[in-house]
Amino acid sequence: MSALDRVIQGENIAGFMVEPIQGEAGVMVPDEVFIQRAKEICKKNNVLLIADEVQTGIGRTGALLSVCGNCQCQDHCEKQATYTEPDILILGKALSGGAYPTSAVLANNEIMEVIRPGQHGSTFGGNPVAGQVGMAALEVIREEKLTQNARSLGRVFRERMNQMIENTALVALVRGKGLLNAIVINDTEDSSTAWDICVQLKENGLLAKPTHGNIIRFAPPLVMTLAQLHECCDIIVKTIRQIQDHTKP
Protein backbone atom coordinates (compact mmCIF):
# COMPACT_ATOMS: atom_id res chain seq x y z
CA MET A 1 0.00 0.00 0.00
CA SER A 2 2.94 2.33 0.56
CA ALA A 3 3.76 2.13 -3.17
CA LEU A 4 0.17 3.07 -4.10
CA ASP A 5 0.20 5.91 -1.59
CA ARG A 6 3.42 7.23 -3.09
CA VAL A 7 2.52 6.90 -6.79
CA ILE A 8 -1.06 8.13 -6.55
CA GLN A 9 -0.01 11.57 -5.31
CA GLY A 10 1.00 12.61 -8.83
CA GLU A 11 -0.91 15.57 -10.23
CA ASN A 12 -2.01 13.71 -13.37
CA ILE A 13 -3.51 10.66 -11.66
CA ALA A 14 -7.27 10.50 -12.28
CA GLY A 15 -8.05 6.92 -11.30
CA PHE A 16 -6.68 3.69 -9.90
CA MET A 17 -8.03 0.63 -11.76
CA VAL A 18 -7.57 -2.69 -10.01
CA GLU A 19 -8.83 -6.25 -10.10
CA PRO A 20 -9.86 -7.13 -6.52
CA ILE A 21 -8.32 -10.54 -7.29
CA GLN A 22 -5.83 -10.70 -10.16
CA GLY A 23 -7.00 -13.53 -12.41
CA GLU A 24 -4.50 -13.60 -15.28
CA ALA A 25 -1.66 -13.04 -12.81
CA GLY A 26 -2.43 -16.43 -11.29
CA VAL A 27 -5.35 -15.74 -8.91
CA MET A 28 -3.42 -13.38 -6.65
CA VAL A 29 -5.64 -12.72 -3.63
CA PRO A 30 -4.76 -9.63 -1.58
CA ASP A 31 -5.38 -9.37 2.14
CA GLU A 32 -8.91 -8.48 3.23
CA VAL A 33 -8.18 -4.80 3.89
CA PHE A 34 -6.46 -4.07 0.58
CA ILE A 35 -9.48 -2.62 -1.25
CA GLN A 36 -10.58 -0.68 1.82
CA ARG A 37 -7.11 0.87 2.18
CA ALA A 38 -6.96 1.59 -1.55
CA LYS A 39 -10.28 3.44 -1.33
CA GLU A 40 -8.99 5.51 1.59
CA ILE A 41 -5.83 6.46 -0.30
CA CYS A 42 -7.80 7.31 -3.46
CA LYS A 43 -10.28 9.45 -1.54
CA LYS A 44 -7.50 11.31 0.23
CA ASN A 45 -5.91 12.19 -3.13
CA ASN A 46 -9.18 12.88 -5.05
CA VAL A 47 -8.58 9.86 -7.29
CA LEU A 48 -11.28 7.46 -8.51
CA LEU A 49 -11.15 3.83 -7.37
CA ILE A 50 -12.12 1.69 -10.38
CA ALA A 51 -12.85 -1.98 -9.64
CA ASP A 52 -12.47 -4.31 -12.62
CA GLU A 53 -14.76 -7.22 -11.70
CA VAL A 54 -15.11 -8.70 -15.18
CA GLN A 55 -13.62 -11.96 -13.90
CA THR A 56 -14.40 -11.76 -10.17
CA GLY A 57 -17.95 -10.35 -10.22
CA ILE A 58 -21.42 -11.93 -10.17
CA GLY A 59 -20.84 -14.70 -7.64
CA ARG A 60 -17.53 -16.09 -8.83
CA THR A 61 -15.68 -15.50 -5.54
CA GLY A 62 -18.53 -16.45 -3.21
CA ALA A 63 -20.09 -12.99 -3.03
CA LEU A 64 -21.95 -11.05 -5.69
CA LEU A 65 -18.94 -8.73 -5.92
CA SER A 66 -15.38 -9.49 -4.86
CA VAL A 67 -15.18 -6.08 -3.15
CA CYS A 68 -17.72 -7.47 -0.68
CA GLY A 69 -14.69 -9.00 1.04
CA ASN A 70 -15.68 -11.66 3.57
CA CYS A 71 -19.39 -10.94 3.19
CA GLN A 72 -21.30 -14.02 4.37
CA CYS A 73 -24.79 -12.76 3.55
CA GLN A 74 -26.87 -14.62 0.99
CA ASP A 75 -26.69 -11.79 -1.50
CA HIS A 76 -24.77 -8.58 -1.93
CA CYS A 77 -25.26 -6.39 1.13
CA GLU A 78 -23.87 -2.87 1.41
CA LYS A 79 -24.34 -2.98 5.19
CA GLN A 80 -21.56 -5.53 5.59
CA ALA A 81 -18.58 -3.98 7.35
CA THR A 82 -16.16 -5.48 4.80
CA TYR A 83 -17.90 -3.95 1.78
CA THR A 84 -16.03 -1.16 0.01
CA GLU A 85 -17.91 0.74 -2.68
CA PRO A 86 -15.70 1.58 -5.66
CA ASP A 87 -16.28 4.84 -7.51
CA ILE A 88 -16.61 2.92 -10.79
CA LEU A 89 -17.46 -0.77 -11.17
CA ILE A 90 -16.77 -2.74 -14.38
CA LEU A 91 -18.72 -5.95 -15.07
CA GLY A 92 -18.88 -8.41 -17.94
CA LYS A 93 -18.78 -12.09 -18.89
CA ALA A 94 -20.90 -13.60 -16.09
CA LEU A 95 -23.29 -10.66 -16.20
CA SER A 96 -25.35 -12.49 -18.82
CA GLY A 97 -24.76 -16.01 -17.54
CA GLY A 98 -22.84 -16.75 -20.72
CA ALA A 99 -25.97 -16.38 -22.87
CA TYR A 100 -25.27 -13.01 -24.50
CA PRO A 101 -22.29 -10.62 -24.88
CA THR A 102 -22.97 -8.17 -22.07
CA SER A 103 -20.85 -5.71 -20.12
CA ALA A 104 -21.55 -2.73 -17.90
CA VAL A 105 -19.90 0.25 -16.24
CA LEU A 106 -21.59 1.40 -13.04
CA ALA A 107 -21.09 4.66 -11.15
CA ASN A 108 -23.13 7.31 -9.38
CA ASN A 109 -24.53 10.42 -11.03
CA GLU A 110 -21.64 12.62 -9.93
CA ILE A 111 -19.32 10.58 -12.14
CA MET A 112 -21.63 9.49 -14.96
CA GLU A 113 -22.97 12.98 -15.64
CA VAL A 114 -19.48 14.24 -16.41
CA ILE A 115 -20.11 12.71 -19.86
CA ARG A 116 -22.56 15.03 -21.60
CA PRO A 117 -24.89 14.11 -24.50
CA GLY A 118 -22.96 13.77 -27.74
CA GLN A 119 -19.55 13.40 -26.07
CA HIS A 120 -19.51 9.61 -26.20
CA GLY A 121 -21.10 7.05 -28.46
CA SER A 122 -21.32 3.27 -28.76
CA THR A 123 -22.72 1.05 -31.47
CA PHE A 124 -24.09 -1.45 -28.98
CA GLY A 125 -24.42 0.76 -25.89
CA GLY A 126 -27.72 0.53 -24.05
CA ASN A 127 -28.61 -2.73 -25.78
CA PRO A 128 -32.13 -3.62 -24.54
CA VAL A 129 -31.69 -7.36 -25.14
CA ALA A 130 -28.44 -7.35 -23.17
CA GLY A 131 -30.21 -5.48 -20.36
CA GLN A 132 -33.00 -8.05 -20.14
CA VAL A 133 -30.58 -10.98 -20.29
CA GLY A 134 -28.44 -9.40 -17.56
CA MET A 135 -31.40 -8.93 -15.24
CA ALA A 136 -32.53 -12.53 -15.83
CA ALA A 137 -29.03 -13.82 -15.07
CA LEU A 138 -28.93 -11.89 -11.80
CA GLU A 139 -32.27 -13.43 -10.82
CA VAL A 140 -30.86 -16.91 -11.47
CA ILE A 141 -27.80 -16.11 -9.33
CA ARG A 142 -30.08 -15.09 -6.47
CA GLU A 143 -32.76 -17.77 -6.79
CA GLU A 144 -30.34 -20.68 -7.21
CA LYS A 145 -28.01 -19.33 -4.50
CA LEU A 146 -24.99 -19.59 -6.77
CA THR A 147 -22.87 -17.23 -4.67
CA GLN A 148 -23.31 -19.52 -1.67
CA ASN A 149 -22.56 -22.53 -3.87
CA ALA A 150 -19.32 -20.95 -5.08
CA ARG A 151 -18.35 -20.08 -1.52
CA SER A 152 -18.91 -23.57 -0.09
CA LEU A 153 -17.47 -25.49 -3.05
CA GLY A 154 -14.41 -23.24 -3.08
CA ARG A 155 -13.64 -24.22 0.50
CA VAL A 156 -13.96 -27.91 -0.39
CA PHE A 157 -11.70 -27.49 -3.43
CA ARG A 158 -8.94 -25.81 -1.43
CA GLU A 159 -9.23 -28.42 1.32
CA ARG A 160 -8.84 -31.22 -1.25
CA MET A 161 -5.88 -29.49 -2.88
CA ASN A 162 -4.16 -28.91 0.47
CA GLN A 163 -4.58 -32.61 1.26
CA MET A 164 -2.93 -33.39 -2.08
CA ILE A 165 -0.09 -30.95 -1.41
CA GLU A 166 0.76 -32.82 1.79
CA ASN A 167 1.56 -35.87 -0.32
CA THR A 168 3.40 -34.35 -3.27
CA ALA A 169 6.32 -32.05 -3.88
CA LEU A 170 5.03 -31.18 -7.35
CA VAL A 171 2.45 -28.64 -6.13
CA ALA A 172 3.60 -25.85 -3.84
CA LEU A 173 0.31 -24.24 -2.79
CA VAL A 174 -3.31 -23.54 -3.63
CA ARG A 175 -4.93 -20.11 -3.41
CA GLY A 176 -8.18 -18.47 -4.36
CA LYS A 177 -11.64 -17.48 -3.23
CA GLY A 178 -14.97 -19.04 -4.09
CA LEU A 179 -14.70 -20.89 -7.40
CA LEU A 180 -11.73 -18.89 -8.68
CA ASN A 181 -8.65 -20.86 -7.65
CA ALA A 182 -5.15 -21.78 -8.75
CA ILE A 183 -2.46 -24.27 -7.85
CA VAL A 184 1.18 -23.25 -8.04
CA ILE A 185 3.45 -25.87 -9.56
CA ASN A 186 6.80 -26.31 -7.84
CA ASP A 187 8.87 -25.42 -10.89
CA THR A 188 10.22 -22.35 -12.65
CA GLU A 189 7.98 -20.07 -14.73
CA ASP A 190 9.81 -20.98 -17.93
CA SER A 191 9.29 -24.73 -17.46
CA SER A 192 6.70 -26.80 -19.33
CA THR A 193 5.52 -28.68 -16.24
CA ALA A 194 2.23 -26.79 -15.77
CA TRP A 195 1.47 -27.14 -19.48
CA ASP A 196 2.23 -30.86 -19.39
CA ILE A 197 -0.11 -31.23 -16.41
CA CYS A 198 -2.90 -29.41 -18.25
CA VAL A 199 -2.45 -31.67 -21.29
CA GLN A 200 -2.70 -34.73 -19.06
CA LEU A 201 -5.70 -33.24 -17.26
CA LYS A 202 -7.38 -32.99 -20.66
CA GLU A 203 -6.61 -36.63 -21.37
CA ASN A 204 -8.15 -37.54 -18.00
CA GLY A 205 -11.32 -35.52 -18.66
CA LEU A 206 -10.73 -32.08 -17.15
CA LEU A 207 -9.96 -28.78 -18.91
CA ALA A 208 -7.74 -26.16 -17.27
CA LYS A 209 -5.16 -23.65 -18.45
CA PRO A 210 -1.76 -22.54 -17.19
CA THR A 211 -0.93 -18.92 -16.59
CA HIS A 212 2.40 -17.27 -15.83
CA GLY A 213 4.22 -20.48 -16.64
CA ASN A 214 3.93 -22.48 -13.44
CA ILE A 215 0.36 -21.68 -12.29
CA ILE A 216 -2.83 -23.55 -13.24
CA ARG A 217 -6.20 -21.79 -12.88
CA PHE A 218 -9.52 -23.44 -12.19
CA ALA A 219 -12.77 -21.51 -12.77
CA PRO A 220 -15.61 -24.04 -13.14
CA PRO A 221 -19.28 -23.12 -13.71
CA LEU A 222 -21.06 -21.76 -10.63
CA VAL A 223 -23.80 -24.38 -11.14
CA MET A 224 -21.32 -27.15 -10.33
CA THR A 225 -22.46 -29.71 -7.74
CA LEU A 226 -20.47 -31.10 -4.83
CA ALA A 227 -20.27 -34.51 -6.53
CA GLN A 228 -18.90 -32.92 -9.71
CA LEU A 229 -16.35 -30.95 -7.70
CA HIS A 230 -15.05 -34.10 -6.02
CA GLU A 231 -14.89 -35.81 -9.42
CA CYS A 232 -12.73 -32.96 -10.73
CA CYS A 233 -10.51 -33.04 -7.64
CA ASP A 234 -10.04 -36.79 -8.11
CA ILE A 235 -8.88 -36.15 -11.68
CA ILE A 236 -6.41 -33.50 -10.51
CA VAL A 237 -4.98 -35.81 -7.83
CA LYS A 238 -4.72 -38.67 -10.34
CA THR A 239 -2.99 -36.44 -12.89
CA ILE A 240 -0.46 -35.04 -10.43
CA ARG A 241 0.44 -38.58 -9.39
CA GLN A 242 0.89 -39.61 -13.03
CA ILE A 243 3.14 -36.65 -13.81
CA GLN A 244 5.09 -37.13 -10.61
CA ASP A 245 5.64 -40.84 -11.25
CA HIS A 246 6.67 -40.14 -14.85
CA THR A 247 9.31 -37.61 -13.78
CA LYS A 248 10.85 -39.76 -11.04
CA PRO A 249 14.48 -40.69 -11.77
C-alpha positions in Angstrom: 0.0 0.0 0.0 2.9 2.3 0.6 3.8 2.1 -3.2 0.2 3.1 -4.1 0.2 5.9 -1.6 3.4 7.2 -3.1 2.5 6.9 -6.8 -1.1 8.1 -6.6 0.0 11.6 -5.3 1.0 12.6 -8.8 -0.9 15.6 -10.2 -2.0 13.7 -13.4 -3.5 10.7 -11.7 -7.3 10.5 -12.3 -8.0 6.9 -11.3 -6.7 3.7 -9.9 -8.0 0.6 -11.8 -7.6 -2.7 -10.0 -8.8 -6.3 -10.1 -9.9 -7.1 -6.5 -8.3 -10.5 -7.3 -5.8 -10.7 -10.2 -7.0 -13.5 -12.4 -4.5 -13.6 -15.3 -1.7 -13.0 -12.8 -2.4 -16.4 -11.3 -5.3 -15.7 -8.9 -3.4 -13.4 -6.7 -5.6 -12.7 -3.6 -4.8 -9.6 -1.6 -5.4 -9.4 2.1 -8.9 -8.5 3.2 -8.2 -4.8 3.9 -6.5 -4.1 0.6 -9.5 -2.6 -1.3 -10.6 -0.7 1.8 -7.1 0.9 2.2 -7.0 1.6 -1.6 -10.3 3.4 -1.3 -9.0 5.5 1.6 -5.8 6.5 -0.3 -7.8 7.3 -3.5 -10.3 9.4 -1.5 -7.5 11.3 0.2 -5.9 12.2 -3.1 -9.2 12.9 -5.0 -8.6 9.9 -7.3 -11.3 7.5 -8.5 -11.1 3.8 -7.4 -12.1 1.7 -10.4 -12.8 -2.0 -9.6 -12.5 -4.3 -12.6 -14.8 -7.2 -11.7 -15.1 -8.7 -15.2 -13.6 -12.0 -13.9 -14.4 -11.8 -10.2 -17.9 -10.4 -10.2 -21.4 -11.9 -10.2 -20.8 -14.7 -7.6 -17.5 -16.1 -8.8 -15.7 -15.5 -5.5 -18.5 -16.5 -3.2 -20.1 -13.0 -3.0 -21.9 -11.0 -5.7 -18.9 -8.7 -5.9 -15.4 -9.5 -4.9 -15.2 -6.1 -3.2 -17.7 -7.5 -0.7 -14.7 -9.0 1.0 -15.7 -11.7 3.6 -19.4 -10.9 3.2 -21.3 -14.0 4.4 -24.8 -12.8 3.5 -26.9 -14.6 1.0 -26.7 -11.8 -1.5 -24.8 -8.6 -1.9 -25.3 -6.4 1.1 -23.9 -2.9 1.4 -24.3 -3.0 5.2 -21.6 -5.5 5.6 -18.6 -4.0 7.3 -16.2 -5.5 4.8 -17.9 -4.0 1.8 -16.0 -1.2 0.0 -17.9 0.7 -2.7 -15.7 1.6 -5.7 -16.3 4.8 -7.5 -16.6 2.9 -10.8 -17.5 -0.8 -11.2 -16.8 -2.7 -14.4 -18.7 -5.9 -15.1 -18.9 -8.4 -17.9 -18.8 -12.1 -18.9 -20.9 -13.6 -16.1 -23.3 -10.7 -16.2 -25.4 -12.5 -18.8 -24.8 -16.0 -17.5 -22.8 -16.8 -20.7 -26.0 -16.4 -22.9 -25.3 -13.0 -24.5 -22.3 -10.6 -24.9 -23.0 -8.2 -22.1 -20.9 -5.7 -20.1 -21.5 -2.7 -17.9 -19.9 0.2 -16.2 -21.6 1.4 -13.0 -21.1 4.7 -11.1 -23.1 7.3 -9.4 -24.5 10.4 -11.0 -21.6 12.6 -9.9 -19.3 10.6 -12.1 -21.6 9.5 -15.0 -23.0 13.0 -15.6 -19.5 14.2 -16.4 -20.1 12.7 -19.9 -22.6 15.0 -21.6 -24.9 14.1 -24.5 -23.0 13.8 -27.7 -19.5 13.4 -26.1 -19.5 9.6 -26.2 -21.1 7.0 -28.5 -21.3 3.3 -28.8 -22.7 1.0 -31.5 -24.1 -1.5 -29.0 -24.4 0.8 -25.9 -27.7 0.5 -24.0 -28.6 -2.7 -25.8 -32.1 -3.6 -24.5 -31.7 -7.4 -25.1 -28.4 -7.3 -23.2 -30.2 -5.5 -20.4 -33.0 -8.0 -20.1 -30.6 -11.0 -20.3 -28.4 -9.4 -17.6 -31.4 -8.9 -15.2 -32.5 -12.5 -15.8 -29.0 -13.8 -15.1 -28.9 -11.9 -11.8 -32.3 -13.4 -10.8 -30.9 -16.9 -11.5 -27.8 -16.1 -9.3 -30.1 -15.1 -6.5 -32.8 -17.8 -6.8 -30.3 -20.7 -7.2 -28.0 -19.3 -4.5 -25.0 -19.6 -6.8 -22.9 -17.2 -4.7 -23.3 -19.5 -1.7 -22.6 -22.5 -3.9 -19.3 -20.9 -5.1 -18.3 -20.1 -1.5 -18.9 -23.6 -0.1 -17.5 -25.5 -3.1 -14.4 -23.2 -3.1 -13.6 -24.2 0.5 -14.0 -27.9 -0.4 -11.7 -27.5 -3.4 -8.9 -25.8 -1.4 -9.2 -28.4 1.3 -8.8 -31.2 -1.2 -5.9 -29.5 -2.9 -4.2 -28.9 0.5 -4.6 -32.6 1.3 -2.9 -33.4 -2.1 -0.1 -30.9 -1.4 0.8 -32.8 1.8 1.6 -35.9 -0.3 3.4 -34.3 -3.3 6.3 -32.1 -3.9 5.0 -31.2 -7.3 2.4 -28.6 -6.1 3.6 -25.9 -3.8 0.3 -24.2 -2.8 -3.3 -23.5 -3.6 -4.9 -20.1 -3.4 -8.2 -18.5 -4.4 -11.6 -17.5 -3.2 -15.0 -19.0 -4.1 -14.7 -20.9 -7.4 -11.7 -18.9 -8.7 -8.7 -20.9 -7.7 -5.2 -21.8 -8.8 -2.5 -24.3 -7.9 1.2 -23.3 -8.0 3.5 -25.9 -9.6 6.8 -26.3 -7.8 8.9 -25.4 -10.9 10.2 -22.3 -12.7 8.0 -20.1 -14.7 9.8 -21.0 -17.9 9.3 -24.7 -17.5 6.7 -26.8 -19.3 5.5 -28.7 -16.2 2.2 -26.8 -15.8 1.5 -27.1 -19.5 2.2 -30.9 -19.4 -0.1 -31.2 -16.4 -2.9 -29.4 -18.3 -2.4 -31.7 -21.3 -2.7 -34.7 -19.1 -5.7 -33.2 -17.3 -7.4 -33.0 -20.7 -6.6 -36.6 -21.4 -8.1 -37.5 -18.0 -11.3 -35.5 -18.7 -10.7 -32.1 -17.2 -10.0 -28.8 -18.9 -7.7 -26.2 -17.3 -5.2 -23.7 -18.4 -1.8 -22.5 -17.2 -0.9 -18.9 -16.6 2.4 -17.3 -15.8 4.2 -20.5 -16.6 3.9 -22.5 -13.4 0.4 -21.7 -12.3 -2.8 -23.5 -13.2 -6.2 -21.8 -12.9 -9.5 -23.4 -12.2 -12.8 -21.5 -12.8 -15.6 -24.0 -13.1 -19.3 -23.1 -13.7 -21.1 -21.8 -10.6 -23.8 -24.4 -11.1 -21.3 -27.2 -10.3 -22.5 -29.7 -7.7 -20.5 -31.1 -4.8 -20.3 -34.5 -6.5 -18.9 -32.9 -9.7 -16.3 -31.0 -7.7 -15.0 -34.1 -6.0 -14.9 -35.8 -9.4 -12.7 -33.0 -10.7 -10.5 -33.0 -7.6 -10.0 -36.8 -8.1 -8.9 -36.2 -11.7 -6.4 -33.5 -10.5 -5.0 -35.8 -7.8 -4.7 -38.7 -10.3 -3.0 -36.4 -12.9 -0.5 -35.0 -10.4 0.4 -38.6 -9.4 0.9 -39.6 -13.0 3.1 -36.7 -13.8 5.1 -37.1 -10.6 5.6 -40.8 -11.3 6.7 -40.1 -14.9 9.3 -37.6 -13.8 10.8 -39.8 -11.0 14.5 -40.7 -11.8 
